[in-house]
Amino acid sequence: MKKIFLVFLLAILMFSLSAQETKIKSGWNFGIRPAISFDTDLGFQYGSLIDLYYYGTGEIYPDYYYKLYLELSHFTRGSGIYRFISNLNT
């Protein structure tokens, strides 16, 4: 019974979050996420991912004109990931 209630509660939460109005974005916007994982060869990974989007005046939203992706993370056994990707959406 508790599992059914939990699934029902999660479903309601997901539908309520997806039903929100979307605002048209303009200018620069960003999203930051943590990078956390585990690999038996590399150890624990910790770091951050950053996405920067440029929407201009917002006339093509949800598409974007320009996107920058930056990932900085490190593993406990000494290696790391340092990645920068730029994407021009034409």
C-alpha positions as a Markdown table, in Angstrom:
| # | Residue | x | y | z |
|---|---|---|---|---|
| 1 | Met | 0.0 | 0.0 | 0.0 |
| 2 | Lys | 2.8 | 2.4 | 0.8 |
| 3 | Lys | 4.5 | 1.7 | -2.5 |
| 4 | Ile | 1.3 | 2.5 | -4.4 |
| 5 | Phe | 0.8 | 5.7 | -2.5 |
| 6 | Leu | 4.5 | 6.7 | -3.2 |
| 7 | Val | 4.1 | 6.0 | -6.9 |
| 8 | Phe | 0.8 | 8.0 | -7.0 |
| 9 | Leu | 2.4 | 10.9 | -5.2 |
| 10 | Leu | 5.4 | 11.0 | -7.5 |
| 11 | Ala | 3.1 | 10.9 | -10.6 |
| 12 | Ile | 1.1 | 13.8 | -9.3 |
| 13 | Leu | 4.3 | 15.8 | -8.7 |
| 14 | Met | 5.6 | 15.0 | -12.2 |
| 15 | Phe | 2.4 | 16.1 | -13.8 |
| 16 | Ser | 2.2 | 19.3 | -11.8 |
| 17 | Leu | 5.7 | 20.3 | -12.7 |
| 18 | Ser | 5.2 | 19.6 | -16.4 |
| 19 | Ala | 1.9 | 21.6 | -16.5 |
| 20 | Gln | 3.6 | 24.9 | -15.6 |
| 21 | Glu | 3.5 | 27.7 | -18.1 |
| 22 | Thr | 6.6 | 28.2 | -20.1 |
| 23 | Lys | 7.9 | 31.7 | -20.3 |
| 24 | Ile | 9.8 | 32.9 | -23.4 |
| 25 | Lys | 13.4 | 33.3 | -22.5 |
| 26 | Ser | 15.7 | 35.9 | -24.0 |
| 27 | Gly | 19.3 | 36.9 | -23.7 |
| 28 | Trp | 21.7 | 34.6 | -21.8 |
| 29 | Asn | 20.4 | 31.8 | -19.6 |
| 30 | Phe | 22.3 | 29.1 | -17.8 |
| 31 | Gly | 21.8 | 25.7 | -16.1 |
| 32 | Ile | 24.1 | 24.2 | -13.5 |
| 33 | Arg | 24.1 | 20.5 | -12.6 |
| 34 | Pro | 26.4 | 18.4 | -10.3 |
| 35 | Ala | 28.5 | 15.7 | -11.8 |
| 36 | Ile | 28.6 | 12.8 | -9.3 |
| 37 | Ser | 29.3 | 9.2 | -10.2 |
| 38 | Phe | 31.4 | 6.1 | -9.3 |
| 39 | Asp | 33.6 | 3.9 | -11.5 |
| 40 | Thr | 35.5 | 0.9 | -10.2 |
| 41 | Asp | 38.6 | 1.9 | -12.2 |
| 42 | Leu | 38.5 | 5.7 | -11.7 |
| 43 | Gly | 36.9 | 6.1 | -8.2 |
| 44 | Phe | 34.3 | 8.7 | -7.3 |
| 45 | Gln | 33.7 | 11.6 | -9.7 |
| 46 | Tyr | 32.7 | 15.0 | -8.4 |
| 47 | Gly | 32.4 | 18.3 | -10.2 |
| 48 | Ser | 29.9 | 20.5 | -12.1 |
| 49 | Leu | 28.4 | 20.9 | -15.6 |
| 50 | Ile | 27.3 | 24.3 | -16.8 |
| 51 | Asp | 25.2 | 25.0 | -19.9 |
| 52 | Leu | 25.0 | 28.6 | -21.2 |
| 53 | Tyr | 22.3 | 29.4 | -23.8 |
| 54 | Tyr | 21.9 | 32.6 | -25.9 |
| 55 | Tyr | 18.3 | 33.1 | -27.1 |
| 56 | Gly | 18.6 | 36.6 | -28.6 |
| 57 | Thr | 15.3 | 38.4 | -28.3 |
| 58 | Gly | 13.5 | 35.1 | -27.8 |
| 59 | Glu | 11.8 | 34.8 | -31.2 |
| 60 | Ile | 13.1 | 31.3 | -31.8 |
| 61 | Tyr | 12.6 | 30.0 | -28.2 |
| 62 | Pro | 12.9 | 27.0 | -27.3 |
| 63 | Asp | 15.7 | 26.9 | -29.9 |
| 64 | Tyr | 18.8 | 28.9 | -29.2 |
| 65 | Tyr | 21.3 | 30.8 | -31.2 |
| 66 | Tyr | 24.4 | 29.8 | -29.3 |
| 67 | Lys | 25.2 | 27.2 | -26.6 |
| 68 | Leu | 28.3 | 26.8 | -24.4 |
| 69 | Tyr | 28.9 | 23.6 | -22.4 |
| 70 | Leu | 31.6 | 23.5 | -19.7 |
| 71 | Glu | 32.3 | 20.4 | -17.6 |
| 72 | Leu | 34.9 | 20.4 | -14.8 |
| 73 | Ser | 35.1 | 17.2 | -12.7 |
| 74 | His | 37.7 | 15.2 | -10.9 |
| 75 | Phe | 38.0 | 11.5 | -9.9 |
| 76 | Thr | 39.4 | 10.4 | -6.6 |
| 77 | Arg | 42.1 | 8.2 | -8.2 |
| 78 | Gly | 43.7 | 11.2 | -9.9 |
| 79 | Ser | 42.2 | 11.8 | -13.3 |
| 80 | Gly | 39.8 | 14.5 | -14.4 |
| 81 | Ile | 37.5 | 15.7 | -17.1 |
| 82 | Tyr | 37.9 | 19.3 | -18.3 |
| 83 | Arg | 35.6 | 19.8 | -21.3 |
| 84 | Phe | 34.5 | 22.9 | -23.2 |
| 85 | Ile | 32.1 | 22.7 | -26.2 |
| 86 | Ser | 30.6 | 25.5 | -28.1 |
| 87 | Asn | 27.7 | 25.1 | -30.5 |
| 88 | Leu | 26.3 | 27.6 | -33.0 |
| 89 | Asn | 22.7 | 26.8 | -33.9 |
| 90 | Thr | 21.9 | 28.1 | -37.3 |
